[in-house]
């Protein structure tokens, strides 16, 4: 049985199969128009997504619908619509990390299970049954701090934030407050999911460099 990244892809394929205009082959372009995210939610909670009314030509609408619906269910909002539509090719680790939250939520019917990580994912042979999870937001709050400290550097100093893969549940994302999984960034203020690594002031998605001002990342 596949595990990790391959298992997550297989699970996404199983649970979007049969939805018009959706053919999940990767963690980048297959998600760009938002329909695959909508199909994944629709597979479990068809009453929340009017899938037959959606069009691949309206990516922003599709992504907004999927992300807001997922957040209402309790899935942490690790991606913004701009993270997808503003890039010619969406960043795969960010999408993998976000989709791992869908996997753990729908597998357990429990928003508190969303931080399970990518490494613990295993693919079933066929599509999972529909979930009866309540449509209420019981997810963890944002703003949590990692247990790892970070020395404060001069405000003008710019640092390179290392990107790494982690399967540890010991640390929490300093951006969203949920358990770290998938691609993470070690930066001022603690550890972040790559998708949560944003400027403390303007919330612009940061690359692999940032300014350290009072122990917070700035662009």
C-alpha distance (Angstrom), angle and dihedral (degrees) to the residues before:
residue distance angle dihedral
X1 . . .
X2 3.78 . .
X3 3.78 120.3 .
X4 3.78 138.9 -169.7
X5 3.81 117.7 4.2
X6 3.81 95.2 -0.5
X7 3.80 91.5 49.0
X8 3.80 92.2 49.2
X9 3.81 90.7 52.1
X10 3.81 90.9 48.3
X11 3.80 91.3 49.3
X12 3.81 91.0 50.6
X13 3.80 90.7 49.4
X14 3.81 92.6 48.5
X15 3.78 93.3 49.7
X16 3.81 98.6 44.5
X17 3.81 95.9 42.7
X18 3.79 113.9 126.3
X19 3.79 95.8 23.8
X20 3.79 112.8 127.2
X21 3.83 116.7 -107.9
X22 3.82 92.4 9.0
X23 3.81 122.2 116.6
X24 3.79 110.8 155.4
X25 3.80 110.8 -155.2
X26 3.81 103.0 145.1
X27 3.80 146.2 0.7
X28 3.80 95.8 -97.6
X29 3.81 125.3 43.4
X30 3.81 94.5 18.1
X31 3.82 88.3 70.4
X32 3.81 99.9 39.1
X33 3.82 98.5 100.2
X34 3.81 93.6 46.2
X35 3.80 95.6 -124.0
X36 3.81 94.7 110.5
X37 3.81 90.9 55.5
X38 3.82 89.5 48.9
X39 3.81 91.6 46.7
X40 3.79 91.7 51.8
X41 3.81 92.2 54.0
X42 3.81 91.7 40.8
X43 3.80 90.6 55.0
X44 3.80 90.1 61.9
X45 3.80 102.6 25.3
X46 3.83 107.5 24.8
X47 3.80 92.0 167.3
X48 3.83 90.4 65.5
X49 3.81 99.4 52.8
X50 3.86 121.9 51.7
X51 3.79 89.3 -152.7
X52 3.81 97.7 172.0
X53 3.81 90.2 61.2
X54 3.81 94.8 55.7
X55 3.79 126.5 99.9
X56 3.82 130.3 -160.0
X57 3.81 87.9 -133.8
X58 3.81 92.4 68.9
X59 3.78 103.0 61.6
X60 3.80 96.1 158.0
X61 3.81 92.5 54.1
X62 3.81 92.3 46.3
X63 3.80 94.2 47.9
X64 3.80 92.7 45.9
X65 3.80 91.0 51.0
X66 3.80 93.2 48.0
X67 3.81 96.1 45.1
X68 3.81 96.3 45.3
X69 3.81 91.9 45.8
X70 3.81 91.5 48.9
X71 3.79 91.2 50.1
X72 3.82 91.4 50.8
X73 3.80 88.2 53.9
X74 3.80 89.8 53.9
X75 3.81 100.8 -100.3
X76 3.83 109.3 141.5
X77 3.85 113.0 -107.2
X78 3.79 96.8 -121.7
X79 3.82 94.3 154.6
X80 3.78 134.1 50.9
X81 3.79 123.4 -151.4
X82 3.82 88.1 -114.5
X83 3.82 90.0 58.5
X84 3.81 86.7 67.7
X85 3.79 108.7 30.3
X86 3.81 97.1 41.6
X87 3.80 93.6 58.2
X88 3.83 126.5 72.0
X89 3.81 87.2 -141.8
X90 3.83 118.6 20.1
X91 3.81 116.8 -123.7
X92 3.84 107.1 -98.9
X93 3.81 100.0 -150.8
X94 3.80 91.2 54.0
X95 3.79 91.3 51.1
X96 3.82 92.1 45.7
X97 3.80 91.4 51.0
X98 3.80 91.8 49.1
X99 3.80 93.6 46.2
X100 3.79 90.9 50.4
X101 3.81 86.3 63.7
X102 3.83 89.3 55.4
X103 3.80 90.3 50.1
X104 3.79 95.8 51.8
X105 3.79 93.2 42.0
X106 3.79 96.7 50.4
X107 3.80 93.8 39.9
X108 3.80 92.3 54.6
X109 3.83 102.7 25.0
X110 3.78 84.2 -132.9
X111 3.81 127.1 111.7
X112 3.81 90.1 -155.3
X113 3.81 89.2 67.7
X114 3.80 93.4 62.2
X115 3.81 94.3 100.4
X116 3.79 94.9 63.3
X117 3.81 94.6 115.5
X118 3.79 134.8 -135.3
X119 3.80 99.0 -85.3
X120 3.83 92.3 64.1
X121 3.81 93.5 56.2
X122 3.80 118.9 111.0
X123 3.79 124.6 -179.7
X124 3.78 124.4 -125.4
X125 3.79 118.7 -141.5
X126 3.80 93.0 -115.2
X127 3.79 142.2 20.8
X128 3.78 116.6 -61.7
X129 3.78 121.1 -116.1
X130 3.77 121.1 -97.6
X131 3.79 116.1 -81.3
X132 3.77 125.8 -122.9
X133 3.80 93.4 -159.0
X134 3.80 112.9 148.5
X135 3.79 116.9 -107.3
X136 3.77 95.2 -120.5
X137 3.77 131.5 113.2
X138 3.77 108.8 -113.2
X139 3.79 96.1 148.6
X140 3.78 125.1 129.0
X141 3.80 119.1 -85.7
X142 3.78 125.8 -110.6
X143 3.73 130.3 -110.6
X144 3.81 98.2 58.0
X145 3.78 117.6 153.1
X146 3.78 128.0 -132.3
X147 3.77 119.8 -120.5
X148 3.80 89.4 -123.1
X149 3.77 114.5 93.7
X150 3.80 125.4 -139.9
X151 3.77 124.7 -154.1
X152 3.80 114.3 -125.8
X153 3.80 114.9 -114.3
X154 3.81 127.7 -164.6
X155 3.80 113.1 -70.1
X156 3.79 91.6 -115.2
X157 3.79 94.6 53.5
X158 3.79 117.3 106.5
X159 3.75 119.4 -157.4
X160 3.77 136.5 -167.1
X161 3.79 110.9 -119.0
X162 3.81 110.4 -145.1
X163 3.80 116.5 -129.1
X164 3.76 114.7 -144.5
X165 3.78 143.5 163.4
X166 3.79 116.6 -113.3
X167 3.78 136.1 178.3
X168 3.80 95.1 -179.7
X169 3.79 120.2 125.3
X170 3.81 92.3 -168.7
X171 3.80 96.0 88.4
X172 3.76 130.0 57.9
X173 3.80 126.5 -144.2
X174 3.81 110.5 -102.3
X175 3.80 88.9 -147.1
X176 3.81 105.5 50.0
X177 3.80 101.7 12.0
X178 3.80 94.2 -125.4
X179 3.78 128.5 120.9
X180 3.78 116.3 -74.7
X181 3.78 117.4 -109.0
X182 3.78 138.0 152.0
X183 3.79 118.1 5.9
X184 3.81 112.6 8.0
X185 3.79 138.1 179.9
X186 3.81 125.9 -141.8
X187 3.81 103.4 -147.2
X188 3.83 143.1 137.7
X189 3.78 109.6 -46.9
X190 3.82 95.4 26.2
X191 3.77 137.7 -73.1
X192 3.81 122.1 -21.1
X193 3.78 137.5 -170.0
X194 3.80 104.3 -111.0
X195 3.82 88.6 -116.2
X196 3.84 90.6 52.7
X197 3.82 95.6 50.0
X198 3.81 99.4 109.7
X199 3.79 138.8 143.8
X200 3.81 109.1 -81.2
X201 3.81 91.0 -135.3
X202 3.80 109.6 36.1
X203 3.86 98.8 18.7
X204 3.81 92.2 -129.4
X205 3.81 112.2 159.0
X206 3.79 108.1 -103.4
X207 3.77 126.7 -142.0
X208 3.78 122.2 -146.6
X209 3.83 94.8 -57.4
X210 3.76 132.5 61.6
X211 3.80 142.9 159.4
X212 3.81 116.6 -104.2
X213 3.81 108.7 -138.2
X214 3.80 116.1 170.4
X215 3.78 90.2 -23.5
X216 3.82 94.7 -53.6
X217 3.84 129.6 108.8
X218 3.80 117.1 -111.5
X219 3.80 132.3 177.2
